[in-house]
Amino acid sequence: MSYEIIPRKHFLQEIKRLSKKYHSMKQDLQALQDELCNNPLAGTDLGGGVRKIRMAIKSKHRGKSHGARVITYTYTIDEKKKIINLIFIYDKEERDNISPKEITALIKEIELLK
């Protein structure tokens, strides 16, 4: 099974903002993508193909628990290919969680683009 990782609009907007605050964000994001390639089921399963992954931000010097959270949405194209959508990222210092309502809205946007 092959996986394709696609960062979505809201994710990219937040990455741009967080990159200004944390200079290691590009390397941190690359480490996350490597982790997802090796283990596509990383993180906590929230149901319906949605997962929440803890990501360390090296610039903070504090580890995953004080880093960022990445919300992914995975769906199957065919029996040989799955898409992992990076739909949202947030800094744990700025926000505790993302609501199910927000996740549903982000997934609906992706469903329209399929």
Secondary structure, DSSP 8 states (H G I E B T S, - for coil): -EEEEEE-HHHHHHHHHHHHH-TTHHHHHHHHHHHHHH-TT-SEEEETTEEEEEE--GGGTS-GGGSEEEEEEEEEEETTEEEEEEEEEEETTT-S---HHHHHHHHHHHHHH-
